Amino acid sequence: MTGWWQMIDWNGPWQALAACGGGLLVLAVAALLAERRRHARHDLDRVGCMPWTMIYVLSFFMGIMLVGTALKTALH
């Protein structure tokens, strides 16, 4: 009986795509946590200069696209 793991080309370039996509998804989670922390601050006069929402949106979108491309490449 063959499984899905035998259909994957383990020496292909999809590992680099998956690693970059995973790194971007970790960055997206970190940006989401930083944005939540910024909203819960006690001193309202201490505003940050990092655009956490934009960092979250861009890194999440790019991470999902890279992981999706890696899966498509690995299973093709």
Secondary structure as UniProt FT lines:
FT   HELIX           4..7
FT   TURN            10..11
FT   HELIX           14..39
FT   TURN            44..45
FT   HELIX           52..75
//
